[in-house]
Amino acid sequence: MKVINADENILKGKKHIHFIGIGGSGMYPLVQILHAKGYYITGSDNNETDTLNAEKKMGIPIYMGQRAENIEGADLIVHTAAIMSDNPELIAAQQSDVPLIERSVLLGIVTQHYSNAVCVSGTHGKTTTCSMLTQILLGAGMDPTAVIGGKLPAIGGNGRAGNSELMVCEACEFVDTFLHLSPDYSIILNIDADHLDYFGTLENIIKSFRKFASMTTKKLIINGDDANTLKAVDGLSQEKITFGRGSHNDVTCANIEYKPGIHTEFDLIYKGEFVTRIVLHVPGEHNILNALAACAAALELNVPADEIKRNLEQFGGAGRRFEVLGHVNGVTIADDYAHHPAELEVTLKAAKAMNFKHVWAVFQPFTYSRTAMLLDDFARVLQIADHTVLSEIMGSREKNTYNIYSKDLAEKIPGCVWFDGFQEIADYVMSHAEEGDLVITLGCGDIYKCAKIMLKK
């Protein structure tokens, strides 16, 4: 086995790349990009998902189940961080002479191939900001490559392979994966306490963002209103462009108007001068900040103001970001990826401002460590909804050494109920929800399946 570091030109001379866990959301855009560039791709996974079906439609051979023989013929093997050490394909790869690489390292290598890689970081808002910027650049005819954490309708998936030197890439801080990237422009949206099972303290998170920012070769585009972000970049030599609601920022907004439904209008201001008026079709004040970050990057990349306006106004949201899925008997069903208290707070506040009769929050806590460490914050923000329903915690990569359960969170939220299964949740919610209500499923696991069950009912 040869383990590859991000600074090696591993793709040179390779023809057949095999992905272990090809259905993962982080794998999908890499598969799209490398498939478009002519590599022969194969993969394996254990569960049928929408992502897996999309990859099959691309003509990619996918093995269901993991067996050692699946890697035969590959000259590069990629795996996700979630693959367990006893996985038979991983063991076979380790025993072979074929180079083996983790997904985040491959993404870092891909970013080296672009002279204008815009890497979007932050505890919250990465996917939406990536999606907004990609839509602006794509609509302006700049043909970007993109790696996004959610599905963008304008590109038909999580990623695309462009023919320009522009790349938009989501830069995730989890286990420091963003330190594999090669950013030319770095966006820092915000820095908050998350992934404390890995980082331990907020100070350590800030230190990691500082390392990421220091790797930037051209400009830093930062939230000038976020104290933790300003601390992270203080003293760095890179030129800084600030965005935010405060008038001291380089890119800011004025004359905000909240229209009926989910429309928001504001004047885009650059260094004190009016640029254009934007109509935003995604709800919430947090999305104004995401839009300002995308506009700041677009302005730095010399996108004309009329193109920024036209394309941003066509943006209807990314997949699983306040995504309205449908209506049942007058009840609106939506889904959102929010899984941290700060994300839940802005999402539920946006929902409450939308004139629904009642807002139902159907939340799936993700990881025992986050639930235990931020329990009181979760309890506080989930009370914004009129009704809160919980599923059991999705442990993902963790074992429940914290002895924490959803009932512990439910006990802190007046009127909250919890159920083990999605069918039970769907039955309860749809028998109690009234015409004019909003039901929004929340979480980064598979809670979206519950929303689909409710739609079928």
C-alpha positions in Angstrom: 0.0 0.0 0.0 1.1 3.5 -0.8 -0.7 6.2 1.2 -0.8 9.5 -0.7 -0.3 13.0 0.6 -2.0 16.0 -0.9 1.1 17.4 -2.5 1.6 14.5 -4.9 0.4 14.6 -8.5 -1.3 11.3 -8.1 -3.8 11.6 -10.9 -1.1 11.7 -13.6 -1.1 8.5 -15.7 -4.1 7.0 -13.9 -7.0 5.6 -15.8 -9.3 3.5 -13.5 -10.3 5.0 -10.1 -12.3 2.9 -7.7 -14.3 4.6 -4.9 -15.1 2.7 -1.7 -18.3 4.2 -0.4 -19.1 5.9 -3.7 -22.6 6.9 -2.5 -21.3 9.4 0.0 -22.2 13.0 -0.5 -18.5 14.0 -0.4 -17.6 11.4 -3.0 -20.3 12.4 -5.5 -18.8 15.7 -6.8 -15.4 14.1 -7.2 -17.0 11.3 -9.1 -18.7 13.8 -11.4 -15.6 15.8 -12.0 -13.2 12.9 -12.7 -15.8 11.1 -14.8 -16.2 14.2 -16.9 -12.4 14.4 -17.3 -12.4 10.9 -18.8 -11.3 8.7 -16.0 -13.0 5.2 -15.8 -14.8 5.2 -12.5 -16.1 2.2 -10.5 -17.4 2.1 -6.9 -19.1 0.2 -4.2 -21.6 0.9 -1.4 -24.0 -0.9 1.0 -27.1 1.2 0.7 -29.3 2.4 -2.2 -29.5 6.2 -2.2 -30.5 9.0 -4.5 -26.8 9.8 -5.0 -26.1 6.2 -5.9 -28.9 6.2 -8.4 -27.6 9.4 -10.0 -24.2 7.8 -10.3 -25.6 4.7 -12.0 -27.4 7.0 -14.5 -24.0 8.4 -15.4 -23.1 4.8 -16.5 -20.7 4.1 -13.6 -20.5 0.4 -12.6 -21.4 0.2 -8.9 -21.1 -2.9 -6.8 -23.7 -3.4 -4.0 -21.8 -4.8 -1.0 -18.1 -4.6 -0.3 -15.9 -7.4 -1.5 -12.1 -7.6 -2.1 -12.5 -8.4 -5.8 -14.4 -5.1 -6.4 -11.0 -3.3 -6.5 -9.6 -5.4 -9.3 -8.2 -3.4 -12.2 -8.1 -0.1 -10.4 -4.9 2.0 -10.4 -6.1 4.4 -7.8 -8.4 3.6 -4.8 -10.3 6.3 -2.9 -12.1 5.8 0.4 -14.2 8.0 2.7 -13.2 8.7 6.3 -16.3 6.8 7.4 -15.1 3.5 6.0 -14.3 1.1 8.9 -10.9 -0.6 9.3 -12.4 -4.1 8.8 -13.9 -3.2 5.4 -12.8 -6.0 3.0 -12.1 -3.6 0.1 -10.0 -1.4 2.3 -8.1 -4.4 3.6 -7.5 -5.6 0.0 -6.4 -2.1 -1.1 -3.9 -1.9 1.9 -2.5 -5.3 0.9 -2.1 -4.3 -2.8 0.5 -2.1 -4.5 -2.3 0.3 -5.7 -2.1 3.8 -4.3 -4.8 4.3 -1.6 -6.1 7.8 -0.9 -8.7 9.3 1.5 -11.4 11.5 -0.2 -10.4 14.8 1.4 -6.8 14.3 0.3 -8.0 13.7 -3.3 -10.2 16.9 -3.1 -7.1 18.8 -2.1 -5.1 17.4 -5.0 -8.0 18.4 -7.4 -7.9 22.0 -6.1 -4.2 22.2 -7.1 -5.2 22.0 -10.7 -7.0 25.4 -10.7 -5.4 28.8 -10.5 -8.5 30.4 -9.1 -9.8 28.0 -6.5 -12.3 29.7 -4.2 -12.6 27.6 -1.0 -15.7 28.4 1.1 -15.3 27.7 4.8 -17.2 28.4 8.0 -19.2 26.6 10.6 -22.5 27.5 9.0 -23.6 28.4 5.5 -20.9 26.8 3.3 -23.2 24.8 1.0 -25.6 27.7 0.4 -22.8 30.2 -0.3 -21.0 27.7 -2.6 -24.2 27.2 -4.4 -24.9 30.9 -4.8 -21.4 31.6 -6.1 -21.5 28.7 -8.5 -24.8 29.8 -9.9 -23.5 33.4 -10.4 -20.3 32.2 -12.1 -22.1 29.6 -14.2 -24.8 32.0 -15.4 -22.1 34.6 -16.2 -20.5 32.2 -18.6 -17.4 31.6 -16.6 -17.7 27.8 -16.6 -16.5 26.9 -13.1 -15.7 23.6 -11.6 -17.7 23.1 -8.4 -17.6 20.8 -5.3 -20.7 21.5 -3.2 -22.0 19.8 0.0 -25.6 19.8 -1.4 -27.4 19.4 -4.6 -27.6 22.6 -6.8 -30.4 22.3 -9.4 -28.5 24.5 -11.8 -25.8 21.9 -12.2 -27.9 18.8 -11.5 -25.9 17.6 -8.6 -23.2 18.3 -6.1 -20.4 19.0 -8.6 -19.5 19.8 -12.1 -16.3 19.8 -14.2 -15.7 23.2 -15.9 -13.1 24.1 -18.5 -11.9 27.3 -16.9 -9.3 28.0 -14.2 -12.2 28.7 -11.7 -13.1 26.3 -9.0 -15.7 26.7 -6.2 -15.0 24.3 -3.4 -16.7 23.7 0.0 -14.0 23.7 2.7 -15.1 21.7 5.7 -13.2 22.0 9.0 -14.2 18.6 10.3 -11.1 16.8 11.4 -9.1 19.6 9.7 -10.0 18.3 6.2 -9.8 21.8 4.8 -6.1 21.9 5.5 -5.6 19.5 2.5 -6.9 22.2 0.1 -5.0 24.7 -2.0 -7.1 27.9 -1.7 -6.4 30.9 -3.9 -9.3 32.8 -2.5 -10.7 31.7 0.9 -14.1 32.7 2.3 -14.6 32.5 6.0 -18.3 32.8 6.8 -18.2 32.4 10.6 -16.5 30.4 13.3 -18.5 28.7 16.0 -18.1 25.9 18.5 -18.7 22.6 16.7 -17.0 19.2 16.3 -15.8 19.6 19.9 -15.2 15.8 20.0 -12.2 16.5 17.7 -11.2 20.1 18.4 -11.9 20.1 22.2 -12.2 23.9 22.5 -13.3 26.9 20.4 -9.7 28.2 20.6 -8.5 25.1 18.8 -11.1 25.6 16.1 -10.0 29.3 15.6 -6.3 28.0 15.3 -7.3 25.6 12.6 -9.1 28.3 10.6 -6.0 30.5 11.0 -3.9 27.7 9.4 -6.4 27.4 6.6 -6.5 31.2 6.0 -2.7 31.3 6.0 -2.5 28.9 3.1 -4.5 31.3 0.9 -2.4 32.6 -2.1 -4.5 35.6 -3.2 -7.2 37.1 -1.0 -9.2 36.4 2.2 -12.9 37.1 2.0 -14.1 37.3 5.6 -17.1 38.1 7.8 -16.1 41.5 9.2 -18.8 41.2 11.9 -17.7 37.8 13.3 -15.3 38.2 16.2 -13.9 34.7 16.0 -13.2 35.1 12.3 -11.4 38.4 12.8 -9.3 36.7 15.6 -8.4 33.9 13.2 -7.0 36.2 10.5 -5.5 38.9 12.7 -2.0 39.7 11.6 -2.0 37.5 8.4 -0.4 39.1 5.4 -3.0 38.3 2.9 -5.2 41.1 1.5 -8.6 41.0 3.2 -12.0 41.8 1.8 -14.7 42.0 4.5 -18.5 41.4 4.1 -21.3 41.8 6.6 -24.2 43.8 7.8 -22.1 46.5 9.5 -21.4 49.6 7.4 -17.6 49.3 8.1 -17.4 46.2 5.7 -16.2 46.4 2.1 -19.3 44.5 0.9 -22.5 45.2 2.8 -26.2 45.8 2.2 -28.7 48.6 2.8 -32.4 49.2 2.5 -33.4 45.7 3.4 -37.1 44.8 2.7 -38.8 41.6 3.7 -41.5 40.7 1.1 -44.4 38.3 1.5 -43.4 34.7 1.2 -39.6 34.1 1.2 -38.5 37.1 -0.8 -35.9 39.6 0.6 -34.6 42.7 -1.2 -31.5 44.7 -0.5 -29.1 47.2 -2.0 -25.6 45.7 -2.6 -22.9 48.2 -1.5 -19.2 47.9 -2.4 -16.8 50.2 -0.5 -19.6 52.7 0.1 -20.9 52.7 -3.4 -24.2 51.3 -4.6 -23.7 48.3 -7.0 -27.2 46.9 -7.7 -30.4 45.9 -5.9 -30.8 42.2 -5.2 -34.0 40.2 -4.8 -33.2 37.0 -2.8 -35.6 34.0 -3.0 -34.3 32.1 0.0 -35.5 33.1 3.5 -33.7 34.3 6.6 -31.2 37.0 7.6 -28.5 34.4 7.5 -29.0 34.0 3.8 -28.4 37.8 3.3 -24.9 37.2 4.8 -24.4 34.1 2.6 -25.4 36.2 -0.4 -23.0 39.0 0.6 -20.1 36.5 0.8 -21.0 35.2 -2.7 -21.2 38.7 -4.1 -17.9 39.7 -2.5 -16.2 36.7 -4.2 -17.9 37.4 -7.5 -16.9 41.1 -7.4 -13.2 40.0 -6.8 -13.5 37.7 -9.8 -14.7 40.6 -11.9 -18.3 39.4 -12.5 -20.4 42.3 -13.9 -22.9 43.7 -11.4 -25.9 42.9 -13.7 -24.7 39.2 -13.9 -24.5 39.0 -10.1 -28.0 40.4 -9.8 -29.5 38.3 -12.6 -28.1 35.0 -11.5 -28.5 35.4 -7.7 -32.1 36.3 -8.3 -32.5 32.9 -10.1 -31.1 31.0 -7.1 -33.8 29.0 -5.4 -31.8 27.3 -2.8 -29.6 24.2 -2.6 -30.8 20.7 -1.8 -31.7 20.2 1.9 -31.4 23.9 2.6 -35.0 25.0 3.5 -36.1 22.9 0.6 -39.8 22.8 0.2 -40.7 19.3 -0.9 -44.4 19.5 -1.3 -47.8 20.0 0.3 -50.3 17.5 1.8 -53.8 18.6 2.8 -52.7 22.2 3.2 -49.6 21.3 5.2 -46.2 22.4 3.7 -43.4 19.8 4.0 -39.8 21.1 4.0 -36.4 19.8 4.8 -33.2 21.4 6.0 -29.7 20.2 6.8 -29.4 22.3 10.1 -27.8 20.2 12.8 -26.0 22.7 15.1 -27.9 25.0 17.5 -26.9 28.1 15.6 -28.2 26.7 12.3 -31.4 25.5 13.9 -32.0 28.9 15.4 -31.7 30.9 12.1 -33.7 28.3 10.2 -36.5 28.2 12.7 -36.6 32.0 13.1 -36.9 32.2 9.3 -39.7 29.7 9.3 -41.6 31.6 12.1 -41.4 34.8 10.0 -43.1 33.2 7.1 -46.7 33.5 8.3 -47.5 29.8 8.7 -50.2 28.8 11.2 -47.8 26.6 13.2 -44.2 25.5 12.7 -43.3 21.9 13.4 -39.6 21.1 14.0 -38.9 17.4 13.3 -35.3 17.0 14.4 -32.8 14.2 14.2 -29.8 14.9 16.6 -26.5 13.9 14.9 -23.7 12.4 17.0 -23.8 11.7 20.7 -20.9 14.1 21.4 -22.6 17.1 19.8 -25.9 16.3 21.5 -24.3 16.0 24.9 -22.0 19.0 24.7 -24.6 21.4 23.3 -27.7 19.9 25.0 -29.0 23.1 26.6 -28.4 25.1 23.4 -30.4 22.5 21.4 -33.2 22.7 24.0 -33.3 26.5 23.8 -33.4 26.9 20.0 -35.9 24.0 19.4 -38.4 25.9 21.5 -38.6 28.5 18.7 -40.9 26.1 16.9 -44.5 25.7 18.0 -44.1 21.9 18.1 -41.0 19.8 18.4 -40.7 16.1 17.5 -37.4 14.2 17.9 -36.1 11.0 16.4 -33.5 9.0 18.2 -29.9 10.3 17.9 -28.0 9.2 14.8 -24.6 8.2 16.2 -22.9 7.9 12.9 -19.2 7.3 13.5 -19.5 7.3 17.4 -20.4 4.9 20.1 -22.7 6.2 22.9 -20.1 6.6 25.6 -21.9 9.8 26.7 -25.1 7.8 27.7 -27.2 10.5 26.0 -30.6 9.8 24.4 -33.2 11.9 22.6 -35.5 11.6 25.7 -32.9 13.7 27.6 -33.3 16.5 25.1 -37.1 16.1 24.9 -37.4 16.5 28.7 -35.9 20.0 28.4 -38.4 21.2 25.7 -42.0 21.8 26.8 -44.5 19.7 24.9 -41.8 17.8 23.0 -42.3 14.2 22.0 -39.8 11.6 20.5 -40.1 8.4 18.6 -37.7 5.6 17.6 -38.8 5.3 14.0 -39.6 7.6 11.1 -42.9 6.0 10.4 -44.1 6.7 13.9 -43.0 10.3 13.6 -44.8 10.7 10.3 -48.0 9.1 11.7 -47.9 11.4 14.7 -47.1 14.7 12.9 -49.5 14.2 10.0 -52.4 13.3 12.4 -51.8 16.5 14.4 -50.7 19.0 11.8 -53.3 21.5 10.6 -54.0 23.1 7.3 -51.6 26.1 7.0 -48.9 24.5 9.1 -45.2 24.1 8.1 -43.5 20.8 8.9 -39.7 21.0 8.5 -37.4 18.0 9.0 -34.0 19.0 10.4 -30.6 17.3 10.6 -27.6 16.2 8.6 -28.4 12.5 8.8 -31.3 10.7 7.0 -34.2 12.5 8.5 -35.2 13.7 5.0 -36.6 10.1 4.6 -39.2 11.0 7.2 -40.3 14.0 5.2 -40.7 11.7 2.1 -42.9 9.4 4.2 -45.1 12.3 5.2 -45.4 13.4 1.6 -46.6 9.9 0.6 -49.2 10.0 3.4 
